[in-house]
Amino acid sequence: NTSNILLDAILKRGFHFIVCDEATYLKSAGALRTKVITKLCNIVKRTLFLSGSPITNDPKSVLTIYNAMDGGDTFGRNFFAARNYFFENRGYGFPDWHLRPERIAEFHKKLYHNCTRVLKTECLDLPSKIFTERFAELSPIQRDVYRSIATDLLKELRFPEGKVNVKNSLVKLAKLSQITNGFIYTDKGIQNFDSNPKLDLLYQTIEDIGIDNNKVIVFCKWRQDISNIKDML
């Protein structure tokens, strides 16, 4: 399959060192990604795994990450044996694994045997975040279309008896979001409004920041947002 073809191509390059960023993506032992990375790391001489949150809501997933990283040198090859040794299932009907209190010290010792932890405060000197809210008033035509859809949505949600069409409601909510961004998806394509106050406000905000000496990141929800912002800039 495709994964084996790519893996063979990588192995033929003869790499000696592999860096895996966002190692928490390997938390599932049965996932194809985990199997491929584990197989690759078993052949390569040195590996370096990086993660901002190695222990997530599922602490036992650390066992899978370490197995891929060092071939079982830390916790052993047998995932289930390591899990049952360090964790206990407190769930009834649904698994709920917790680290055994009497083995916390041993677990931590193994964790730090071949890894290092660096706090954000130790490597970054960042200024305090400043949040500024800016508001753009909808154009008249945006307001009319928005109110029309919102009114229908409220009627639907306030229906005293019977089922609410959730799918239809979500579509309407999405349409409201699009309208505030200056466009709307229709069955015949994308309809941009003649004026887009939100886009104008973004332009003014970028101007105020001054992009000559600063980098600006703009988070977008819709693909059309990206297209409109690109055209604006």
N, C-alpha and C positions, 0 to 999 in steps of 0.2 A: 504494500500500500504506500501512500504518499509519505507517511512518517518514516517508514523504513528506508525509502529512497533518499530522503533528506538526511537521515541519520548516517547512512552509508557514505554520502557525499561529504558530510562533516568529518567523519572518522578518517577518510582518505587524506584529509588535509594534515593530519598528524599533530593536532593541537596538544600542547602540554599544560595549558592553564585555562580554566573556564571560570567565568564570573557570572553568577546567577543573581540578578536583581529581583526584588519582590518575591522572595523565596516562599512566602506564605501561599502562593498559588500551587504549591506542591503538597498541600495538606491532605489531599485524597490519594491514598495509596493505589487505588484502582484506576485512577485517571490516566489517559494515554500520555498526557504531558509529563506526569510524574514518572511513568515507566520509561519514557524516552530519555529524560534527564538523568534518571538513576543509571540507566545502561551506559549513557555517555560518560558520566562521572566515574563509573567503575573502571573505565579504560584510561581516562586522562589522569595524569600524575597528580596535579594540584587543582583544587577547587576553592572558590571563595563565594560564599552565599551572603547576600545582603537583605535586610528586611527592617522596615520601620516598626513593625509590630509582629515579632515572631510568635508570640503567644496571644492568640485571639480568643474568641468565645469557645474554642475547642482546644484546650491545652494539650490534649493527647496528640494533636496533629503535629506537634514538635517532633515526635518520634519518626514520622514519615519524612519530614524535612531533613533530619539528621541522617536517616538511612540513605537518602539520596546523596547527601553531601559527603559522607565519609564511609559509605558502604557497610554501615553497621558497627563501626569501631567503637562508637560511644554507647549505643543502647542495644546493640545486637541486631542480627538479621531478622529475627522473629518478632514482628510487630505485635502480635497478640500476646506473646510471653512478656514483652516489655510493658505493654498496656496493663495487663493484669497484675504485674508486679508493682508498678508505680501508681496505678489508679484503681478506684473502686466504683462500681456501678450502684448508684443510689436511686435509680429510677425503677418504676414499677410499670411494666408494659412498654415504656419508651426508655432507651438507654440515657443515663445521665451520669457521665463519668466525672469523678472528682479526684484530685491528687490526694493520695493517702497522707494524712498528717505526719505519720511516723517516718515517711520517706521523703519529705520535702527537702531536707538538708542534702540527702544523697542525690536527689534529682537536680538540685541547683549545682552541686559540685560537678556532675556530669555535663550539665549545660555549659558551664564556664571552663571546662577542660580544654576545649579547642575553639572558643569564641570569645569575643570581647564586646562589651556594651558601652556605647557612648551616648550620653544624654545631649539633648538639643542645646542645653545651656552651656555645655562644655565645648561645643564646636561652632556655635553661631552667636553672633552679637547683633541681634536684630532690634530695631527700634520698636516702640509700642505701636500697635495697630490703631489706625484712626478711621472710624466709620462715618461717612457722610452720606446722608440720604438726599437724593435730588428727585424732584417730581416734574413730570411733563403732563400737561393737560391734553386730553384727546381732542383731535380736530372734530368739527361738527359732524361730518359724515361718519367718522369712527364712532363717535358717541351714539349716533342713531342706530348703527348696525349692532353695536355692543348692547345697547338697551333692549333691542328687539330680541336678540338671542338670550340675554340674561332673563328677560321676562318669561319667555317660554320655558327656560330651565327651572325657574322658581315655581311656575305652575306645575311642572312635572314632579318636582321634588315634594311639593305640598299636597299632592294628591292624597285625599283622606284615606282611601282604601284601595287595595290592589297593589300590584307590583310596579316598582319603578324600573324603567328600562335603563340599567346601569351603563350599558355600552353607549347608548344614545346620549346619556348625561355626560359621560366622559368626553365624547366627541364635541359636545357643546362647550364644555369647559376648555377644551383645547382650542376651539375657535375663538373664545374670548381672549385667550393668551395671544393668539396670532393677531387679533385686531389691535391689541395694545402695542404690538410690535410693528404695526404699520402695513400689514398684509393679511391675506386670508387664502387658504387653499380651497379651490373650488373644483367641481367635476370637469372643468375645462382648463384647469391650470391654476397658476398663482396670480392672484389679483393684488397688486400694490395700490395703496391709497395714494391720492395725489400729494398729500402732505404726511409727514411722519415726525411728529413732535419728539418722540422718544429718540429717534435717530439724530435729530437736530441737537437734542440735549447731550447725547453721547459725543457728538462732534465738538460741542462747546466744552465739555468736560475734558476731552483729550487736549484741546487747545489750552485750557487752563493749566493742565499738568505740564505741558510742554514736552513733546515727544523728542525734541532734539537732544535732550540730555537725560531722558528717562525711558524706561521700558514699560509698556502698558499691556496688561492681559485683559481681554474682554471675554467673558463667559457668555455663550449663546445657547439657546434652547432649540432653535429651529435652524435647519440648513439655509432657509431663505434669509435668516438673520445674517449668517456669514456672508452670503452673496451681497446683501444690501450694504453691510458694513465695508466690505471689500470695495464696492463701487464708490462708496462715500469717501474712502481714504485714497 
